[in-house]
């Protein structure tokens, strides 16, 4: 590996899949605004809309995840372009 091009500030971070509330801990350099108590430690929390535990490619199941009404927002936004 080349010297000096990789970050040095790896730490434990909790990633939480908001569609199914699964959490997993890994080492990362990602910045987080929130924290969570996990196994007696206060760790940075990164919220994800979809992860390996809910993505159809990995689960083999087709599941529609509509967070914050995204589909409705899309339909409303482009309804004015609909051909009559």
C-alpha positions in Angstrom: 0.0 0.0 0.0 1.1 3.6 -0.6 2.0 5.5 2.5 0.1 8.6 3.5 -3.1 8.1 1.4 -5.3 6.1 3.8 -7.1 7.7 6.7 -5.8 7.1 10.2 -9.0 7.9 12.1 -10.9 4.6 11.9 -13.2 3.9 14.8 -16.3 1.8 15.7 -19.5 3.1 14.1 -23.1 1.8 14.3 -25.0 1.6 11.1 -28.8 1.3 11.4 -31.1 0.3 8.6 -34.2 2.4 9.1 -36.5 0.1 7.1 -36.1 -2.9 9.4 -34.2 -1.5 12.5 -31.2 -3.9 11.9 -27.9 -2.5 13.3 -24.4 -3.6 12.7 -21.1 -2.3 14.0 -18.0 -1.8 11.9 -14.9 0.4 11.7 -15.3 3.5 9.6 -14.2 7.1 9.2 -17.6 8.4 8.3 -18.8 11.5 10.2 -21.9 11.1 12.3 -24.1 13.7 14.0 -25.9 11.2 16.3 -24.7 8.7 18.8 -26.2 5.5 20.2 -25.5 3.3 23.3 -24.4 -0.1 22.1 -23.2 -2.8 24.5 -22.2 -0.2 27.1 -20.3 2.0 24.6 -21.4 5.4 23.2 -20.8 5.1 19.4 -21.5 7.3 16.4 -24.8 6.4 14.6 -25.2 6.5 10.8 -28.8 5.9 9.6 -29.3 4.1 6.3 -32.5 3.8 4.2 -31.4 0.5 2.8 -28.6 -2.0 3.6 -27.6 -5.5 2.9 -30.3 -6.7 5.3 -33.2 -5.1 3.4 -31.9 -4.8 -0.2 -33.8 -7.1 -2.6 -30.6 -8.3 -4.3 -29.3 -9.7 -1.0 -32.7 -10.8 0.5 -34.2 -12.3 -2.7 -37.5 -10.6 -1.8 -39.0 -7.6 -3.6 -40.0 -5.1 -1.0 -41.1 -1.5 -1.6 -39.6 0.8 1.0 -41.3 4.2 0.9 -39.6 6.5 3.3 -41.1 9.9 3.9 -43.6 9.4 1.0 -41.0 9.5 -1.7 -43.2 7.7 -4.3 -46.1 10.1 -3.6 -43.8 13.1 -4.0 -42.5 11.8 -7.3 -46.0 11.1 -8.7 -47.2 14.6 -7.6 -44.2 16.3 -9.1 -44.5 14.7 -12.5 -48.3 14.5 -12.7 -48.4 17.9 -14.5 -46.4 16.3 -17.4 -48.9 13.5 -17.8 -50.3 13.3 -21.3 -54.1 13.7 -21.4 
